[in-house]
C-alpha cells in the first residue's frame, strides 16, 4: 500500500488504521497520489478495514460505516453478530461514485462496537480519473514538408534523413506524467499493427512529442498505402479516441546502388576489358562516360579515377565537362603515360552523408603506338644509305629523332647505334642516348635538335667497313619502368652501311 494508507494519525490514540484499497497504483514522481485505475471503476469497489482491539460481536451487533469526503452520511454500512472472516472485512464504495467524479477524495470508516462505542479511522486519500485524454481538433500526425504533401515517403528520403522519418504529435489537452502514446503503422485504415510506444515522464510531459519511425520498420512492413495513427492512454488507463489517420504512399524499398562500369569514348569492346588506340582521342584527351543507368542523385558528387591511385599516369577527375554532365575529361599526359598498359578506370559517388560508393571498375588496354606512325632515328651525313667514315666530323655523326605523338616528360628515351666490331666480328653497340627522361624542350623539338646527340667517330673507327650500321630508338611511356625488348625497338630501324 502507499505510504498514506499505512499510517494512522498520532494525535488520536483511539484512531483506527486508514482504509485499504488493493487496486491503487503505486505513487511515482509526478503522478497523482493513490491513483485508482480506470478499470477498477466499473463495479463497486472493496474498501478494506481492520478489526479493533475490543471487537466482540458475540456480545452484540457491531458495524462499520464508510464515509466519503467528510460527508455526514455514510455511503456503505456493514453489520455482523458473529466473528467476521478476514476475507469479509470490507465495505464498498458504490460504482456510481467512481465515475464522473474525478479528483482527489478522502475516505474513512467508523467502527461501532457491541457496546455502541464508536471510533473513526485515519483518512485515505485517493485520486479518481475516468476522463480520457482529449486530442487536438486536428489530431493527424504532422510529417515533414518533404513528405506531406504529396504524402510520398521514399527510400531516398530515408537515406538522406538518418534512416528515419519524424512526425510531430499535435498537442492534446492536459498532458500528464506517465501518459503513454501508442502509434500504429499498417496497411488498413483500422490497422492494429503497433509501431511503438512513447511514455512521458515527470520531466518531459509538457514538451512537444515527436514520433520517430525507423526505416527498418517502414521497410519491413512493405510499400504501398500505409495508415498511421495514434492514441493516448493516461496512467489511470483512460484511452483517448483514435487520432485521424495519415495515409502515406510508401516507396521505401532501398534502391540498389547500381554503379556499372564506365565507358571510354573511342574504345572498343563491350565487356569488362576495352581497348583504346591512343591516337584515336583528339589531341590525346580521353572522355570517360559515367553511364546513364548509374544510380546517382542530383545533389551527389561524382568523380572519375583514371589508373591506379598513386601510380604514374593516374589521376582523379572531380569536375565533369559541364554542370550536370556525366562526361569527364582526362588530359593527354595521363593517356600518354598509359601507352602499352592495362589500367583500371572507375568512378565514385559521394552521397549526402559524405559516404563514398565505388563503381564496378572497367579495365582499359591502351595500345602501343604503331611503328608506321613513327619515324626512324636520322643520322647526319648519309648518302644513298651509306655513311662515309672519312666524312664524319671529329666529334662524331649527329643523330636526331623527331618527336612522337603524345610525347611528354613522363616518357623516357634510349638511342643506340649497332655495327660489326672489326676485330671480333660481333655486334658492337654504342649508347648514343642512355635511358633518360624526355626534357620539356624535347617535347616540342624532338631528340637531338636542341642538345646534340652524336655517335662518336672513335666508336665508328672500331667497326668493320662495308658492314651494316643500325640505329635503334626505344621509348618507355611509364617513366622508365618498362621498355620494349632490345630486339624490338618502338621505332623503325635506321639501316645503313658504314664505308671508308
Protein Blocks (a to p, Z undefined) as FASTA:
>chain_A
ZZklmpccfkbmkbccddddfkbccddehiaehiacfklmmbccdddddddfklcfkloc
cdddddeehiabdfbdcddfbdcdfklmccdddfklmgopacjdddddddddfkopacdd
ddddddddfbdcdddfblcccddfklpcghiacfklmmmnoopacddddddehiaehiac
dddddfbfklcbdfbdcdddfklmmpccdddddfklmmmnogajdddddddddfkopacd
ddddddddddfbccdddddddddehiacjbfbdcddfklpgghiacddddfklccdfkbc
cdddedjehiahiacdfbdfbehiacdcddfklmmmmgoiacddddddddfkopacdddd
dddddddddfklpccdddehiaehiacfklpcfkbpcddddddehiafkbccdddddddd
fklopacdddfbacddddfklmmnoghklmccdddfklmmmpcehiacdddddddfegol
accdfklcfbdcddddddZZ
